[in-house]
Every structure is written in structure tokens, then in C-alpha cells.
Amino acid sequence: MGVLKYSRQRESIKEFLSGRTDHPTADMVYVNIRKSYPNISLGTVYRNLSLLESLGEVRKLSCGDGAERFDPNTEPHYHFVCRECGCVQDIPMTPLEELETKASEFFEGSIESHTAMFFGLCGRCQKA
């Protein structure tokens, strides 16, 4: 791939995602980016999110609700998904490398990484 042409729209998507921990959907990104770029299309947002993912600048999460979410934190980490409100939260624990070692015992090939999602009720929903 050659040099990537600068795009104000792509930069604004990166800026919107930067530091966020709520893992917004493409639709959420679109609604917010339209405030700065009223003529931007949903397709453009999807294409830029896909490009950012392929460049390793964001991570796409499928949380089982049909909507893909985007995470600016590309470091290995785990997630929690609330079955009631649907929020997706980071679990700030170090990924367990021994899990890959254990899984390797049951798998022919090489495991390079893993992800894990935990499901249940978030603290807010549990209190309600």
C-alpha cells in the first residue's frame, strides 16, 4: 500500500474515538461526525472505520448484539458486555498468556493472540 492520503474526515473519526472507553458503534460515530461534516455519508464513516481497523489504529468488536463497536485501544485487553443495557466496558486486567499456552495443548498450529468477552449485568443495571 502506498502513502495514505490525508483525510480530515478520517482524522476527525480518529479524534472522536481517541480516549473513548464506551466502544461506540459506526452509527454513533456517524451521528457525532455529522456535527462537523454535515454532508458525510454513513458509507464514508464505515469505509474509514474499516480502513482504520486494517491499519491497526482501531479494533472492531462484535459483541453479539449485531452492531459492531469500535475501540481505539488496540492493546490486548478483555471486555464486559451488559446483557441488560448493552454497555461494553474494558476490564483492566492483564491478558492471561497462560490461557494461550493451555489452549495450544488442544490445538495443532500456533496461537498468536486471544480475546475474551464476559457477559452479565453491569453495576448500574444490577442496582436497578
DSSP file (Angstrom, degrees, kcal/mol; ACC not computed):
  #  RESIDUE AA STRUCTURE BP1 BP2  ACC     N-H-->O    O-->H-N    N-H-->O    O-->H-N    TCO  KAPPA ALPHA  PHI   PSI    X-CA   Y-CA   Z-CA
    1    1 A M              0   0    0      0, 0.0     3,-0.1     0, 0.0     0, 0.0   0.000 360.0 360.0 360.0 133.5    0.0    0.0    0.0
    2    2 A G        -     0   0    0      1,-0.2     2,-0.3     0, 0.0     0, 0.0   0.125 360.0 -48.5 -74.7-165.4    1.4    3.4   -0.9
    3    3 A V        -     0   0    0      1,-0.1     2,-0.4     0, 0.0    -1,-0.2  -0.521  62.5-121.8 -70.7 132.2    1.3    6.6    1.1
    4    4 A L        -     0   0    0     -2,-0.3     2,-0.1    -3,-0.1    -1,-0.1  -0.635  24.3-121.3 -80.7 126.4   -2.2    7.2    2.5
    5    5 A K        -     0   0    0     -2,-0.4    -1,-0.1     1,-0.1     2,-0.1  -0.411  32.9-104.9 -66.4 138.4   -3.7   10.5    1.5
    6    6 A Y        -     0   0    0     -2,-0.1     2,-0.4     4,-0.0    -1,-0.1  -0.376  37.2-168.2 -63.8 139.6   -4.6   12.7    4.5
    7    7 A S     >  -     0   0    0      1,-0.1     4,-2.5    -3,-0.1     5,-0.2  -0.973  20.3-158.2-135.3 120.0   -8.3   12.9    5.1
    8    8 A R  H  > S+     0   0    0     -2,-0.4     4,-2.3     1,-0.2     5,-0.2   0.891  99.0  52.8 -60.8 -38.9   -9.9   15.5    7.5
    9    9 A Q  H  > S+     0   0    0      2,-0.2     4,-1.8     1,-0.2    -1,-0.2   0.932 109.9  46.4 -64.2 -45.2  -12.9   13.2    7.9
   10   10 A R  H  > S+     0   0    0      1,-0.2     4,-2.5     2,-0.2    -2,-0.2   0.909 112.5  51.1 -63.4 -41.6  -10.8   10.2    8.8
   11   11 A E  H  X S+     0   0    0     -4,-2.5     4,-2.6     1,-0.2    -1,-0.2   0.883 108.8  51.1 -62.7 -37.8   -8.8   12.3   11.3
   12   12 A S  H  X S+     0   0    0     -4,-2.3     4,-2.4     2,-0.2    -1,-0.2   0.841 109.0  51.2 -70.4 -31.2  -12.0   13.6   12.9
   13   13 A I  H  X S+     0   0    0     -4,-1.8     4,-2.2     2,-0.2    -2,-0.2   0.927 111.7  47.0 -67.3 -45.1  -13.2   10.0   13.3
   14   14 A K  H  X S+     0   0    0     -4,-2.5     4,-2.1     1,-0.2    -2,-0.2   0.915 113.0  49.6 -60.5 -42.7   -9.9    9.1   15.0
   15   15 A E  H  < S+     0   0    0     -4,-2.6    -2,-0.2     1,-0.2    -1,-0.2   0.907 109.7  51.1 -63.3 -42.8  -10.2   12.2   17.2
   16   16 A F  H  < S+     0   0    0     -4,-2.4    -1,-0.2     1,-0.2    -2,-0.2   0.906 115.5  42.0 -60.5 -42.6  -13.7   11.3   18.1
   17   17 A L  H >< S+     0   0    0     -4,-2.2     3,-2.3    -5,-0.1    -1,-0.2   0.789  88.2 113.7 -75.4 -28.4  -12.7    7.7   19.1
   18   18 A S  T 3< S-     0   0    0     -4,-2.1     3,-0.1     1,-0.3    55,-0.0  -0.175  91.3  -2.1 -53.9 125.4   -9.5    8.8   20.9
   19   19 A G  T 3  S+     0   0    0      1,-0.3    -1,-0.3     2,-0.0     2,-0.1   0.378  96.2 137.5  78.5  -5.5   -9.6    8.1   24.6
   20   20 A R    <   -     0   0    0     -3,-2.3    -1,-0.3     1,-0.1    53,-0.2  -0.471  31.0-178.8 -75.2 144.9  -13.2    6.8   24.5
   21   21 A T        +     0   0    0     -2,-0.1    69,-0.3    -3,-0.1    -1,-0.1   0.247  66.2  83.8-123.1   9.7  -13.9    3.7   26.5
   22   22 A D  S    S-     0   0    0     67,-0.1    66,-0.4    65,-0.1    49,-0.1   0.459  88.5-133.5 -94.5  -0.7  -17.6    3.3   25.6
   23   23 A H        -     0   0    0     -6,-0.1    48,-0.2     1,-0.1    -2,-0.0   0.947  27.2-147.8  53.7  64.0  -16.9    1.4   22.3
   24   24 A P        -     0   0    0      0, 0.0    46,-2.5     0, 0.0     2,-0.1  -0.190   6.0-121.0 -65.5 154.2  -19.2    3.4   20.0
   25   25 A T  B  >  -A   69   0A   0     44,-0.2     4,-2.1     1,-0.1    44,-0.2  -0.390  31.6-103.1 -81.8 168.0  -21.0    1.8   17.0
   26   26 A A  H  > S+     0   0    0     42,-0.7     4,-2.9     1,-0.2     5,-0.1   0.878 124.7  55.4 -60.1 -37.4  -20.5    3.1   13.5
   27   27 A D  H  > S+     0   0    0      2,-0.2     4,-2.5     1,-0.2    -1,-0.2   0.898 106.7  49.2 -63.3 -39.9  -23.9    4.8   13.8
   28   28 A M  H  > S+     0   0    0      2,-0.2     4,-1.8     1,-0.2    -1,-0.2   0.902 112.2  48.3 -65.0 -40.9  -22.8    6.6   16.9
   29   29 A V  H  X S+     0   0    0     -4,-2.1     4,-2.8     2,-0.2     5,-0.2   0.939 111.7  50.9 -62.0 -46.8  -19.6    7.7   15.2
   30   30 A Y  H  X S+     0   0    0     -4,-2.9     4,-2.1     1,-0.2    -2,-0.2   0.922 108.2  50.6 -57.4 -49.3  -21.7    8.9   12.2
   31   31 A V  H  < S+     0   0    0     -4,-2.5     4,-0.4     1,-0.2    -1,-0.2   0.892 116.1  42.5 -58.3 -41.3  -24.1   10.9   14.3
   32   32 A N  H >< S+     0   0    0     -4,-1.8     3,-0.9     1,-0.2     4,-0.5   0.875 112.5  51.1 -75.9 -37.8  -21.2   12.7   16.1
   33   33 A I  H >X S+     0   0    0     -4,-2.8     4,-2.7     1,-0.2     3,-1.2   0.818  98.8  67.4 -69.6 -30.0  -19.1   13.3   13.0
   34   34 A R  T 3< S+     0   0    0     -4,-2.1    -1,-0.2     1,-0.3    -2,-0.2   0.750  87.1  68.9 -62.0 -23.1  -22.0   14.8   11.1
   35   35 A K  T <4 S+     0   0    0     -3,-0.9    -1,-0.3    -4,-0.4    -2,-0.2   0.873 114.5  26.8 -62.7 -35.5  -21.9   17.7   13.6
   36   36 A S  T <4 S+     0   0    0     -3,-1.2    -2,-0.2    -4,-0.5    -1,-0.2   0.773 135.5  33.0 -93.6 -32.6  -18.6   18.8   12.0
   37   37 A Y    ><  +     0   0    0     -4,-2.7     3,-2.1     1,-0.1    -1,-0.2  -0.730  65.6 177.8-127.1  80.1  -19.2   17.3    8.5
   38   38 A P  T 3  S+     0   0    0      0, 0.0    -1,-0.1     0, 0.0    -4,-0.1   0.726  81.0  52.0 -59.5 -22.4  -23.0   17.6    7.8
   39   39 A N  T 3  S+     0   0    0      2,-0.1     2,-0.1    -5,-0.0    -5,-0.1   0.424  79.7 120.0 -95.0   1.7  -22.5   16.1    4.3
   40   40 A I    <   -     0   0    0     -3,-2.1     2,-0.2    -7,-0.1    -3,-0.0  -0.396  57.4-135.8 -67.6 142.1  -20.6   13.0    5.3
   41   41 A S     >  -     0   0    0      1,-0.1     4,-1.7    -2,-0.1     5,-0.1  -0.628  16.2-121.1 -96.4 158.1  -22.3    9.7    4.4
   42   42 A L  H  > S+     0   0    0     -2,-0.2     4,-2.7     1,-0.2     5,-0.2   0.871 115.6  58.4 -61.4 -36.9  -22.7    6.7    6.6
   43   43 A G  H  > S+     0   0    0      1,-0.2     4,-2.8     2,-0.2    -1,-0.2   0.887 103.4  51.2 -60.4 -40.4  -20.8    4.7    3.9
   44   44 A T  H  > S+     0   0    0      2,-0.2     4,-2.4     1,-0.2    -1,-0.2   0.899 110.1  49.4 -64.0 -41.0  -17.8    7.1    4.3
   45   45 A V  H  X S+     0   0    0     -4,-1.7     4,-2.6     2,-0.2    -2,-0.2   0.940 112.6  47.4 -63.3 -46.9  -17.8    6.5    8.0
   46   46 A Y  H  X S+     0   0    0     -4,-2.7     4,-2.5     1,-0.2    -2,-0.2   0.924 112.5  49.5 -59.4 -45.7  -17.9    2.8    7.6
   47   47 A R  H  X S+     0   0    0     -4,-2.8     4,-2.4     1,-0.2    -1,-0.2   0.914 113.1  46.5 -61.5 -43.0  -15.1    2.8    4.9
   48   48 A N  H  X S+     0   0    0     -4,-2.4     4,-2.8     2,-0.2    -1,-0.2   0.885 112.1  49.8 -68.9 -38.2  -12.9    5.0    7.2
   49   49 A L  H  X S+     0   0    0     -4,-2.6     4,-2.2     2,-0.2    -2,-0.2   0.911 112.1  49.0 -64.1 -41.0  -13.5    2.8   10.2
   50   50 A S  H  X S+     0   0    0     -4,-2.5     4,-2.5    -5,-0.2    -2,-0.2   0.906 112.3  48.1 -64.1 -42.2  -12.7   -0.3    8.1
   51   51 A L  H  X S+     0   0    0     -4,-2.4     4,-1.8     2,-0.2    -2,-0.2   0.928 110.6  50.8 -64.0 -45.4   -9.5    1.4    6.9
   52   52 A L  H  <>S+     0   0    0     -4,-2.8     5,-2.8     1,-0.2     6,-1.0   0.871 111.0  50.0 -60.8 -36.6   -8.5    2.4   10.4
   53   53 A E  H ><5S+     0   0    0     -4,-2.2     3,-1.5     4,-0.2    -1,-0.2   0.935 109.2  49.9 -66.4 -45.2   -9.1   -1.1   11.5
   54   54 A S  H 3<5S+     0   0    0     -4,-2.5    -2,-0.2     1,-0.3    -1,-0.2   0.794 109.6  52.5 -65.2 -26.2   -6.9   -2.5    8.7
   55   55 A L  T 3<5S-     0   0    0     -4,-1.8    -1,-0.3    -5,-0.2    -2,-0.2   0.508 116.4-117.2 -83.9  -5.4   -4.2    0.0    9.6
   56   56 A G  T < 5S+     0   0    0     -3,-1.5    -3,-0.2    -4,-0.3    -2,-0.1   0.693  83.5 118.3  78.8  18.3   -4.3   -1.3   13.2
   57   57 A E  S   <S+     0   0    0     -5,-2.8     2,-0.3    -6,-0.2    -4,-0.2   0.688  78.5  20.6 -93.0 -20.1   -5.4    2.1   14.6
   58   58 A V  S    S-     0   0    0     -6,-1.0     2,-0.4    -9,-0.1    -2,-0.2  -0.943  73.5-132.3-138.8 163.4   -8.8    0.9   15.9
   59   59 A R  E     -B   71   0A   0     12,-2.6    12,-2.7    -2,-0.3     2,-0.5  -0.960  14.6-139.3-119.4 134.5  -10.2   -2.5   16.9
   60   60 A K  E     -B   70   0A   0     -2,-0.4     2,-0.4    10,-0.2    10,-0.2  -0.803  18.7-162.9 -94.6 132.3  -13.6   -3.8   15.8
   61   61 A L  E     -B   69   0A   0      8,-3.2     8,-2.8    -2,-0.5     2,-0.6  -0.952  12.7-159.7-117.0 132.5  -15.6   -5.7   18.4
   62   62 A S  E     -B   68   0A   0     -2,-0.4     6,-0.1     6,-0.2    -2,-0.0  -0.957  12.5-180.0-106.6 115.0  -18.5   -8.0   17.7
   63   63 A C        -     0   0    0      4,-0.7    -1,-0.1    -2,-0.6     5,-0.1   0.272  51.1-100.9-104.5  10.6  -20.4   -8.2   21.0
   64   64 A G  S    S+     0   0    0      3,-0.1     4,-0.1     1,-0.0    -2,-0.0   0.409 102.8  96.6  89.7  -4.0  -23.2  -10.5   20.0
   65   65 A D  S    S-     0   0    0      2,-0.3     3,-0.1    21,-0.1    -3,-0.0   0.367  98.4-110.6-100.2   5.3  -25.9   -7.7   19.5
   66   66 A G  S    S+     0   0    0      1,-0.2     2,-0.5     0, 0.0    -4,-0.0   0.075  89.0 102.6  92.3 -25.6  -25.4   -7.4   15.8
   67   67 A A        -     0   0    0    -42,-0.0    -4,-0.7   -41,-0.0    -2,-0.3  -0.808  67.7-136.4 -96.2 127.8  -23.8   -4.0   15.9
   68   68 A E  E     - B   0  62A   0     -2,-0.5   -42,-0.7    -6,-0.1     2,-0.3  -0.617  20.7-155.2 -79.8 141.4  -20.0   -3.8   15.6
   69   69 A R  E     -AB  25  61A   0     -8,-2.8    -8,-3.2    -2,-0.3     2,-0.4  -0.792   6.0-133.3-115.5 159.5  -18.3   -1.5   18.0
   70   70 A F  E     - B   0  60A   0    -46,-2.5   -10,-0.2    -2,-0.3   -47,-0.1  -0.947  13.8-167.5-123.5 135.1  -15.0    0.3   17.7
   71   71 A D  E     - B   0  59A   0    -12,-2.7   -12,-2.6    -2,-0.4   -50,-0.1  -0.973  14.6-160.1-123.2 121.0  -12.3    0.5   20.3
   72   72 A P  S    S+     0   0    0      0, 0.0     2,-1.0     0, 0.0    -1,-0.1   0.677  76.5  88.5 -73.6 -14.5   -9.4    3.0   20.0
   73   73 A N        +     0   0    0    -53,-0.2     4,-0.1     1,-0.2   -15,-0.1  -0.738  50.9 173.7 -86.4 104.4   -7.4    0.8   22.4
   74   74 A T        +     0   0    0     -2,-1.0    -1,-0.2   -17,-0.1   -16,-0.1   0.437  43.3 108.8 -93.5   0.3   -5.6   -1.7   20.3
   75   75 A E  S    S-     0   0    0      1,-0.1     2,-0.2     0, 0.0    -2,-0.0  -0.461  88.7 -87.5 -70.2 149.1   -3.6   -3.2   23.1
   76   76 A P  S    S+     0   0    0      0, 0.0     2,-0.3     0, 0.0    -1,-0.1  -0.400  70.9 140.4 -59.6 126.0   -4.7   -6.7   24.2
   77   77 A H        -     0   0    0     -2,-0.2    39,-0.4    17,-0.1     2,-0.2  -0.978  44.8-110.6-161.2 164.4   -7.4   -6.4   26.8
   78   78 A Y  E     -C   91   0B   0     13,-0.9    13,-2.6    15,-0.4     2,-0.3  -0.557  24.9-147.0-100.3 162.8  -10.7   -8.0   27.8
   79   79 A H  E     -Cd  90 117B   0     37,-1.8    39,-2.8    11,-0.2     2,-0.4  -0.922   5.4-148.8-130.8 154.5  -14.3   -6.7   27.6
   80   80 A F  E     -Cd  89 118B   0      9,-2.7     9,-2.7    -2,-0.3     2,-0.5  -0.983  11.9-162.0-120.1 134.7  -17.5   -6.9   29.6
   81   81 A V  E     -Cd  88 119B   0     37,-3.0    39,-1.7    -2,-0.4     2,-0.5  -0.977  15.1-136.7-119.7 124.1  -20.9   -6.7   27.9
   82   82 A C  E  >  - d   0 120B   0      5,-2.4     4,-1.2    -2,-0.5    39,-0.2  -0.672   4.4-154.6 -80.6 125.5  -24.0   -6.0   29.9
   83   83 A R  T  4 S+     0   0    0     37,-3.3    38,-0.1    -2,-0.5    -1,-0.1   0.635  91.4  46.3 -74.5 -12.6  -26.9   -8.2   28.9
   84   84 A E  T  4 S+     0   0    0     36,-0.5    -1,-0.1     3,-0.1    37,-0.1   0.922 128.9  14.0 -92.9 -61.9  -29.4   -5.6   30.1
   85   85 A C  T  4 S-     0   0    0      2,-0.1    -2,-0.1    37,-0.0    36,-0.1   0.599  93.2-127.6 -95.0 -11.9  -28.3   -2.1   28.9
   86   86 A G     <  +     0   0    0     -4,-1.2    -3,-0.1     1,-0.2   -21,-0.1   0.519  50.5 156.5  81.5   4.2  -25.8   -3.4   26.3
   87   87 A C        -     0   0    0     -6,-0.1    -5,-2.4     1,-0.1     2,-0.5  -0.300  32.3-146.7 -63.6 150.9  -22.9   -1.3   27.5
   88   88 A V  E     -C   81   0B   0    -66,-0.4     2,-0.3    -7,-0.2    -7,-0.2  -0.987  20.5-178.3-121.4 123.9  -19.4   -2.5   26.7
   89   89 A Q  E     -C   80   0B   0     -9,-2.7    -9,-2.7    -2,-0.5     2,-0.2  -0.909  27.6-115.1-124.4 148.9  -16.6   -1.9   29.2
   90   90 A D  E     -C   79   0B   0     -2,-0.3   -11,-0.2   -69,-0.3   -69,-0.0  -0.559  19.4-143.1 -73.7 144.2  -12.9   -2.6   29.3
   91   91 A I  E     -C   78   0B   0    -13,-2.6     2,-2.6    -2,-0.2   -13,-0.9  -0.950  15.1-144.7-105.6 110.4  -11.8   -5.0   32.0
   92   92 A P        +     0   0    0      0, 0.0     2,-0.3     0, 0.0   -13,-0.1  -0.261  56.1 118.3 -79.8  58.4   -8.4   -3.5   33.1
   93   93 A M  S    S-     0   0    0     -2,-2.6   -15,-0.4   -15,-0.1    -2,-0.1  -0.882  72.5-100.3-117.6 154.6   -6.6   -6.8   33.8
   94   94 A T        -     0   0    0     -2,-0.3   -17,-0.1     1,-0.1     3,-0.0  -0.556  46.5-106.7 -70.9 129.4   -3.5   -8.1   32.1
   95   95 A P        -     0   0    0      0, 0.0     2,-1.0     0, 0.0     3,-0.1  -0.283  34.9-113.3 -56.9 142.2   -4.5  -10.7   29.5
   96   96 A L    >>  -     0   0    0      1,-0.2     3,-1.4     2,-0.1     4,-0.7  -0.678  28.1-172.9 -86.1 102.7   -3.6  -14.2   30.6
   97   97 A E  H >> S+     0   0    0     -2,-1.0     4,-1.7     1,-0.3     3,-0.7   0.815  83.6  67.5 -63.5 -29.3   -0.8  -15.6   28.5
   98   98 A E  H 3> S+     0   0    0      1,-0.2     4,-2.6     2,-0.2    -1,-0.3   0.744  90.0  65.0 -64.7 -20.3   -1.2  -19.0   30.2
   99   99 A L  H <> S+     0   0    0     -3,-1.4     4,-2.7     2,-0.2    -1,-0.2   0.905 102.6  46.7 -65.9 -41.1   -4.6  -19.2   28.5
  100  100 A E  H <X S+     0   0    0     -3,-0.7     4,-2.1    -4,-0.7    -2,-0.2   0.897 112.1  50.8 -66.3 -40.1   -2.8  -19.3   25.1
  101  101 A T  H  X S+     0   0    0     -4,-1.7     4,-0.7     2,-0.2    -2,-0.2   0.934 113.1  45.3 -61.9 -46.1   -0.4  -22.0   26.4
  102  102 A K  H >< S+     0   0    0     -4,-2.6     3,-1.1     1,-0.2     4,-0.4   0.923 112.6  50.4 -63.7 -45.3   -3.3  -24.1   27.7
  103  103 A A  H >< S+     0   0    0     -4,-2.7     3,-1.8     1,-0.3    -1,-0.2   0.854 101.1  64.3 -62.1 -34.0   -5.3  -23.7   24.5
  104  104 A S  H >< S+     0   0    0     -4,-2.1     3,-1.1     1,-0.3    -1,-0.3   0.777  90.8  65.6 -60.7 -26.5   -2.2  -24.7   22.5
  105  105 A E  T << S+     0   0    0     -3,-1.1    -1,-0.3    -4,-0.7    -2,-0.2   0.741 109.0  38.3 -66.4 -21.6   -2.4  -28.1   24.1
  106  106 A F  T <  S+     0   0    0     -3,-1.8     2,-0.4    -4,-0.4    -1,-0.2   0.204 110.6  70.0-111.9  12.8   -5.7  -28.7   22.3
  107  107 A F    <   -     0   0    0     -3,-1.1     2,-0.7    -4,-0.1     4,-0.1  -0.995  66.8-142.5-140.4 131.0   -4.8  -27.1   19.0
  108  108 A E  S    S+     0   0    0     -2,-0.4     2,-0.3     2,-0.1    -3,-0.1  -0.845  76.5  35.9 -93.3 119.1   -2.5  -28.0   16.2
  109  109 A G  S    S-     0   0    0     -2,-0.7     2,-0.5    -5,-0.1    -2,-0.1  -0.923  99.9 -57.5 135.3-162.4   -0.9  -24.8   14.9
  110  110 A S        -     0   0    0     -2,-0.3     2,-0.5     0, 0.0    -2,-0.1  -0.976  35.3-148.1-124.7 129.9    0.3  -21.7   16.5
  111  111 A I        +     0   0    0     -2,-0.5     3,-0.1     1,-0.1    -7,-0.1  -0.819  16.5 177.4 -92.8 126.9   -1.9  -19.3   18.6
  112  112 A E        -     0   0    0     -2,-0.5     2,-0.3     1,-0.3    -1,-0.1   0.699  61.6 -18.3-104.3 -25.4   -0.7  -15.7   18.3
  113  113 A S        -     0   0    0    -13,-0.1    -1,-0.3     2,-0.0     2,-0.3  -0.968  56.0-149.8-166.3 174.0   -3.3  -13.9   20.4
  114  114 A H        -     0   0    0     -2,-0.3     2,-0.3    -3,-0.1   -14,-0.1  -0.985   2.5-151.7-151.8 161.2   -6.7  -14.2   22.0
  115  115 A T        -     0   0    0     -2,-0.3     2,-0.3   -39,-0.1   -37,-0.1  -0.921  10.2-164.4-128.3 158.0   -9.7  -12.1   23.0
  116  116 A A        -     0   0    0    -39,-0.4   -37,-1.8    -2,-0.3     2,-0.4  -0.994   4.1-166.9-144.9 139.8  -12.2  -12.7   25.8
  117  117 A M  E     -d   79   0B   0     -2,-0.3     2,-0.4   -39,-0.2   -37,-0.2  -0.990   7.9-156.7-125.1 135.6  -15.7  -11.2   26.5
  118  118 A F  E     -d   80   0B   0    -39,-2.8   -37,-3.0    -2,-0.4     2,-0.4  -0.888   9.9-157.4-110.8 142.6  -17.5  -11.5   29.7
  119  119 A F  E     +d   81   0B   0     -2,-0.4     2,-0.3   -39,-0.2   -37,-0.2  -0.922  38.0  88.3-123.8 145.2  -21.3  -11.2   29.9
  120  120 A G  E    S-d   82   0B   0    -39,-1.7   -37,-3.3    -2,-0.4     2,-0.5  -0.951  75.8 -35.9 168.6-148.1  -23.6  -10.3   32.8
  121  121 A L        -     0   0    0     -2,-0.3   -39,-0.1   -39,-0.2     2,-0.0  -0.912  51.0-132.9-108.6 131.6  -25.1   -7.3   34.5
  122  122 A C     >  -     0   0    0     -2,-0.5     4,-2.5     1,-0.1     5,-0.2  -0.307  33.9-101.0 -71.7 165.8  -23.1   -4.0   34.9
  123  123 A G  H  > S+     0   0    0      1,-0.2     4,-1.7     2,-0.2     5,-0.1   0.873 121.8  52.0 -57.2 -40.8  -23.1   -2.4   38.3
  124  124 A R  H  > S+     0   0    0      1,-0.2     4,-1.2     2,-0.2    -1,-0.2   0.922 113.5  43.0 -63.8 -45.3  -25.7    0.2   37.3
  125  125 A C  H  4 S+     0   0    0      1,-0.2    -2,-0.2     2,-0.2    -1,-0.2   0.848 110.4  56.3 -70.8 -33.3  -28.2   -2.4   36.0
  126  126 A Q  H  < S+     0   0    0     -4,-2.5    -1,-0.2     1,-0.2    -2,-0.2   0.863 108.3  48.1 -66.0 -34.5  -27.5   -4.7   39.0
  127  127 A K  H  <        0   0    0     -4,-1.7    -1,-0.2     1,-0.2    -2,-0.2   0.803 360.0 360.0 -73.3 -29.4  -28.5   -1.9   41.3
  128  128 A A     <        0   0    0     -4,-1.2    -1,-0.2    -5,-0.1    -2,-0.2   0.488 360.0 360.0 -71.5 360.0  -31.7   -1.1   39.3
